[in-house]
Amino acid sequence: MNEDTKELLGFGKHDFWYYPGLAMAIASFWISTAPAVLLLLAASTLFLGVFLVKSTPRYLRSPEMKGATRTFGLVGNVALVLLQIGIVGVRCARLLA
């Protein structure tokens, strides 16, 4: 499988950093204690940070990937950051309510 196909399907080796982070962020909705929620969100954000540090440079200057794949990856990274901000915002609002 070539690099473009792996990236579009989410099977790139850098993609696996975010999957546990996303699972932790989603799991925070079923946890009711504030310290546990904050710990899950902090760990999730850390995983997102590692994912962004590892994947973004590849999208900016990878000679193996086509332009459309690089654009798709960068747009996906922006969407993941917005999703993370949304999850953290909603969970913090629910904890304060």
Backbone as CSV, one residue per row, in Angstrom:
resi,resn,N_x,N_y,N_z,CA_x,CA_y,CA_z,C_x,C_y,C_z
1,MET,0.855,-1.163,0.000,0.000,0.000,0.000,0.913,1.242,0.000
2,ASN,0.614,2.191,-0.880,1.474,3.377,-0.946,1.117,4.377,0.155
3,GLU,1.971,5.386,0.325,1.813,6.360,1.413,0.512,7.150,1.320
4,ASP,0.101,7.522,0.104,-1.143,8.281,-0.054,-2.340,7.483,0.453
5,THR,-2.411,6.222,0.085,-3.531,5.375,0.497,-3.547,5.195,2.008
6,LYS,-2.386,4.954,2.596,-2.323,4.793,4.050,-2.800,6.045,4.769
7,GLU,-2.373,7.202,4.296,-2.768,8.455,4.947,-4.263,8.698,4.821
8,LEU,-4.818,8.456,3.640,-6.248,8.698,3.442,-7.109,7.758,4.270
9,LEU,-6.628,6.535,4.515,-7.378,5.554,5.304,-7.109,5.670,6.803
10,GLY,-6.138,6.481,7.183,-5.818,6.625,8.595,-4.930,5.524,9.133
11,PHE,-4.175,4.878,8.252,-3.284,3.794,8.666,-1.822,4.214,8.693
12,GLY,-1.548,5.499,8.560,-0.170,5.962,8.619,0.403,5.713,10.007
13,LYS,1.705,5.493,10.082,2.279,5.158,11.385,2.146,6.300,12.389
14,HIS,1.994,7.518,11.935,1.837,8.641,12.859,0.389,8.788,13.325
15,ASP,-0.558,8.209,12.582,-1.970,8.333,12.940,-2.304,7.630,14.252
16,PHE,-1.565,6.593,14.587,-1.914,5.809,15.760,-1.652,6.547,17.073
17,TRP,-0.969,7.679,17.047,-0.803,8.476,18.258,-2.112,9.109,18.685
18,TYR,-2.965,9.432,17.737,-4.179,10.138,18.133,-5.318,9.208,18.528
19,TYR,-5.341,7.975,18.052,-6.459,7.082,18.374,-6.656,6.877,19.874
20,PRO,-5.601,6.614,20.665,-5.821,6.501,22.113,-6.273,7.820,22.728
21,GLY,-5.762,8.926,22.207,-6.173,10.226,22.717,-7.640,10.501,22.463
22,LEU,-8.102,10.167,21.283,-9.519,10.344,20.962,-10.386,9.447,21.837
23,ALA,-9.944,8.218,22.054,-10.691,7.306,22.925,-10.781,7.854,24.348
24,MET,-9.686,8.424,24.852,-9.705,8.999,26.201,-10.623,10.216,26.274
25,ALA,-10.593,11.054,25.245,-11.453,12.240,25.238,-12.921,11.829,25.226
26,ILE,-13.268,10.842,24.436,-14.658,10.367,24.387,-15.039,9.684,25.693
27,ALA,-14.111,8.917,26.274,-14.387,8.237,27.544,-14.660,9.234,28.663
28,SER,-14.135,10.444,28.545,-14.349,11.437,29.602,-15.820,11.793,29.780
29,PHE,-16.650,11.517,28.785,-18.078,11.811,28.904,-18.790,10.826,29.833
30,TRP,-18.195,9.660,30.078,-18.820,8.654,30.931,-18.207,8.616,32.327
31,ILE,-17.258,9.481,32.595,-16.620,9.564,33.907,-17.207,10.777,34.628
32,SER,-17.521,10.622,35.896,-18.181,11.732,36.591,-17.285,12.465,37.579
33,THR,-16.165,11.899,37.964,-15.308,12.588,38.928,-14.401,13.581,38.200
34,ALA,-14.345,14.783,38.732,-13.595,15.862,38.085,-12.109,15.551,37.906
35,PRO,-11.409,15.011,38.908,-9.984,14.725,38.692,-9.735,13.708,37.575
36,ALA,-10.593,12.695,37.503,-10.431,11.680,36.452,-10.686,12.279,35.071
37,VAL,-11.689,13.131,34.967,-11.987,13.791,33.696,-10.818,14.674,33.277
38,LEU,-10.302,15.454,34.205,-9.178,16.338,33.892,-7.939,15.536,33.495
39,LEU,-7.712,14.412,34.147,-6.576,13.556,33.803,-6.746,12.975,32.399
40,LEU,-7.944,12.501,32.077,-8.198,11.971,30.732,-8.026,13.045,29.664
41,LEU,-8.539,14.233,29.922,-8.430,15.309,28.937,-6.983,15.769,28.772
42,ALA,-6.232,15.813,29.867,-4.817,16.192,29.775,-4.032,15.152,28.974
43,ALA,-4.276,13.878,29.255,-3.583,12.819,28.511,-3.992,12.845,27.042
44,SER,-5.256,13.063,26.781,-5.749,13.132,25.409,-5.098,14.281,24.651
45,THR,-4.981,15.425,25.305,-4.344,16.577,24.674,-2.857,16.321,24.428
46,LEU,-2.214,15.612,25.333,-0.812,15.249,25.145,-0.646,14.342,23.922
47,PHE,-1.515,13.356,23.786,-1.467,12.477,22.613,-1.703,13.262,21.327
48,LEU,-2.640,14.215,21.358,-2.876,15.053,20.186,-1.633,15.859,19.854
49,GLY,-0.985,16.407,20.874,0.239,17.172,20.644,1.330,16.339,19.991
50,VAL,1.524,15.116,20.480,2.524,14.227,19.881,2.145,13.916,18.436
51,PHE,0.878,13.665,18.213,0.404,13.372,16.855,0.688,14.544,15.917
52,LEU,0.383,15.750,16.361,0.595,16.927,15.515,2.070,17.168,15.237
53,VAL,2.911,16.989,16.248,4.347,17.191,16.072,4.914,16.172,15.081
54,LYS,4.390,14.955,15.102,4.911,13.918,14.210,4.318,13.987,12.801
55,SER,3.059,14.386,12.672,2.413,14.296,11.363,2.481,15.578,10.536
56,THR,2.397,16.733,11.159,2.334,17.986,10.407,3.549,18.223,9.516
57,PRO,4.773,17.993,9.993,5.923,18.199,9.092,5.882,17.305,7.847
58,ARG,5.329,16.115,7.981,5.213,15.228,6.819,4.285,15.826,5.771
59,TYR,3.214,16.441,6.221,2.269,17.021,5.267,2.838,18.270,4.610
60,LEU,3.720,18.952,5.283,4.268,20.187,4.732,5.358,19.945,3.697
61,ARG,6.163,18.892,3.887,7.296,18.729,2.968,7.585,17.294,2.567
62,SER,6.583,16.460,2.477,6.799,15.072,2.089,6.818,14.927,0.567
63,PRO,7.924,14.426,0.002,7.961,14.228,-1.447,7.179,12.993,-1.895
64,GLU,6.890,12.058,-0.958,6.171,10.838,-1.342,4.675,11.056,-1.522
65,MET,4.122,12.074,-0.878,2.677,12.288,-0.933,2.315,13.328,-1.973
66,LYS,1.180,13.094,-2.587,0.660,14.056,-3.561,0.090,15.267,-2.828
67,GLY,-0.064,16.355,-3.551,-0.559,17.601,-2.965,-1.920,17.465,-2.318
68,ALA,-2.819,16.711,-2.952,-4.164,16.548,-2.402,-4.117,15.786,-1.074
69,THR,-3.240,14.807,-0.979,-3.114,14.054,0.269,-2.549,14.934,1.370
70,ARG,-1.577,15.755,1.039,-1.017,16.668,2.044,-2.074,17.662,2.515
71,THR,-2.864,18.192,1.586,-3.929,19.127,1.955,-4.965,18.442,2.843
72,PHE,-5.349,17.214,2.460,-6.300,16.428,3.249,-5.768,16.230,4.669
73,GLY,-4.481,15.920,4.802,-3.876,15.707,6.111,-3.857,16.967,6.953
74,LEU,-3.514,18.095,6.345,-3.481,19.352,7.098,-4.876,19.778,7.538
75,VAL,-5.861,19.620,6.651,-7.248,19.943,7.014,-7.717,19.011,8.134
76,GLY,-7.333,17.741,8.049,-7.668,16.783,9.105,-7.055,17.173,10.442
77,ASN,-5.812,17.652,10.418,-5.160,18.081,11.659,-5.893,19.268,12.277
78,VAL,-6.298,20.214,11.452,-7.059,21.362,11.960,-8.388,20.888,12.551
79,ALA,-9.050,19.951,11.880,-10.314,19.415,12.388,-10.116,18.702,13.724
80,LEU,-9.017,17.966,13.879,-8.752,17.278,15.145,-8.519,18.269,16.280
81,VAL,-7.821,19.351,15.997,-7.598,20.380,17.022,-8.936,21.003,17.426
82,LEU,-9.783,21.317,16.451,-11.094,21.894,16.760,-11.965,20.912,17.537
83,LEU,-11.901,19.629,17.177,-12.652,18.601,17.903,-12.175,18.517,19.347
84,GLN,-10.865,18.532,19.541,-10.312,18.473,20.896,-10.742,19.686,21.712
85,ILE,-10.690,20.865,21.124,-11.133,22.074,21.824,-12.609,21.964,22.190
86,GLY,-13.413,21.455,21.278,-14.838,21.279,21.547,-15.105,20.300,22.677
87,ILE,-14.422,19.163,22.666,-14.617,18.157,23.717,-14.191,18.711,25.071
88,VAL,-13.018,19.329,25.113,-12.540,19.894,26.385,-13.487,20.986,26.864
89,GLY,-13.961,21.835,25.974,-14.880,22.899,26.353,-16.189,22.366,26.908
90,VAL,-16.750,21.387,26.226,-18.040,20.808,26.679,-17.869,20.108,28.015
91,ARG,-16.806,19.339,28.162,-16.595,18.604,29.434,-16.342,19.574,30.584
92,CYS,-15.559,20.604,30.351,-15.303,21.572,31.429,-16.579,22.315,31.792
93,ALA,-17.391,22.652,30.800,-18.660,23.321,31.073,-19.586,22.421,31.880
94,ARG,-19.602,21.126,31.547,-20.451,20.195,32.289,-19.946,19.991,33.713
95,LEU,-18.619,20.036,33.892,-18.077,19.887,35.249,-18.398,21.096,36.112
96,LEU,-18.406,22.278,35.510,-18.672,23.499,36.271,-20.158,23.719,36.533
97,ALA,-21.011,23.054,35.764,-22.453,23.247,35.914,-23.012,22.502,37.120
